[in-house]
């Protein structure tokens, strides 16, 4: 799965929590896709629950 598909399946609140944990600045109006691109891919996959490649 690519980042776009993973971002669609994740919840915005959960993405923001992961970004906050890694001290990532999000800006004024972050979208799910922009946050998903900034956080580590392993955590994004774990959040969605996908064990796919």
C-alpha positions in Angstrom: 0.0 0.0 0.0 1.2 3.5 -0.7 0.9 6.5 1.7 -2.2 7.8 0.1 -4.2 4.6 0.7 -2.9 4.3 4.3 -3.9 8.0 4.9 -7.4 7.4 3.7 -7.9 4.5 6.1 -6.4 6.3 9.2 -8.3 8.7 11.4 -7.1 12.3 11.6 -7.0 12.4 15.4 -4.7 9.3 15.5 -2.4 10.8 12.8 -2.1 14.0 14.8 -1.3 12.1 18.0 1.6 10.3 16.2 2.9 13.6 14.8 2.7 15.2 18.3 4.7 12.2 19.7 7.5 12.8 17.2 7.4 16.6 17.6 6.4 17.2 14.0 5.1 20.6 13.2 1.9 20.4 11.2 1.1 24.0 10.2 -2.4 25.6 10.2 -4.6 23.2 8.2 -3.0 19.8 7.9 -4.7 17.2 5.8 -4.5 13.5 6.5 -2.2 13.0 3.6 0.3 15.7 4.6 0.5 14.3 8.1 0.9 10.7 6.7 3.8 11.8 4.6 5.6 13.3 7.6 5.3 10.5 10.1 7.3 7.3 10.0 5.8 4.7 7.6 6.1 1.9 10.1 3.8 3.7 12.6 1.4 4.6 9.8 1.1 0.9 8.8 0.7 -0.1 12.5 -2.1 2.5 12.9 -4.0 1.2 9.9 -3.4 -2.4 11.0 -2.0 -3.4 7.7 0.7 -6.0 7.5 0.8 -5.6 3.7 3.9 -4.4 1.9 
